[in-house]
């Protein structure tokens, strides 16, 4: 029997997959320290902005494009385009660390020519190795459809942000689960918006988050990598 694509997607976006994604707060740590995000409703609002104004205008657009890419050259071009719109070093480097681990670990689970070529490219420095690109290639190799891969990426981001809020002591597990449940329509909207996006014109727009991510780089002490 062939592996089930749905099970493959669940494996790749699970927090237990060794990509290191659990180390990211996506700017939340700084916003909590500044007193900007103080409640479950604030976390939900931050999640909505992150999904619709950042991921849906950049990462998810590239993920969908990589999923249908014809060859490695196209994948590498998309990878570089995504790296250029990640303005804060914390955001850019965190995405690349996660993407590198995800690509390497996924390549050990499935035999796929494009994935193998991409791992070689990141090993010799030709690929920035953004997380969205690595997940696109992994889900493609696992037989997951592009739209399901984008939805899985959105859910993984939402779950990670809520988990970070719990670890920071901002919300409890019950609030985290409520936020995730209520975010369903927003996850779908993010995928729909990304589907209409142009990978040649990536336009993430969330200045306050960019500033928070940039300030995180110089924080004296922090729990998360972003």
HUQUIQUI-V539469 format. One record per backbone hydrogen bond with DSSP energy under -1.0 kcal/mol. NH is the residue of the N-H (numbers start at 1). CO is the residue of the C=O. If there is no record, write none. Layout:
<<NH	CO> <NH	CO>>
This chain:
<<8	4> <9	5> <10	6> <11	7> <12	8> <13	9> <17	14> <19	17> <23	20> <24	21> <27	226> <28	25> <31	27> <32	28> <33	29> <34	30> <35	32> <36	31> <37	31> <43	39> <44	40> <45	41> <46	42> <47	43> <48	44> <49	45> <50	46> <51	47> <52	48> <53	49> <55	50> <56	51> <58	55> <60	55> <62	58> <63	59> <64	60> <65	61> <66	62> <67	63> <69	66> <75	71> <76	72> <77	73> <78	74> <79	75> <80	76> <81	77> <82	78> <83	79> <84	80> <86	83> <87	85> <92	88> <93	89> <94	90> <95	91> <96	92> <97	93> <98	94> <99	95> <100	96> <101	97> <102	98> <103	99> <104	100> <105	101> <106	102> <107	103> <109	106> <110	106> <116	112> <117	113> <118	114> <119	115> <120	116> <121	117> <122	118> <123	119> <124	120> <126	121> <127	121> <134	130> <135	131> <136	132> <137	133> <138	134> <139	135> <140	136> <141	137> <142	138> <143	140> <144	139> <149	145> <150	146> <151	147> <152	148> <153	149> <154	150> <155	151> <156	152> <157	153> <158	154> <159	155> <160	156> <161	157> <162	158> <163	159> <164	160> <165	161> <166	162> <167	163> <168	164> <169	166> <170	165> <171	165> <176	172> <177	173> <178	174> <179	175> <180	176> <181	177> <182	178> <183	179> <184	181> <187	183> <188	184> <189	185> <190	186> <191	187> <192	188> <193	189> <194	190> <195	191> <197	194> <201	198> <203	57> <205	53> <210	206> <211	207> <212	208> <213	209> <214	210> <215	211> <216	212> <219	216> <225	23>>
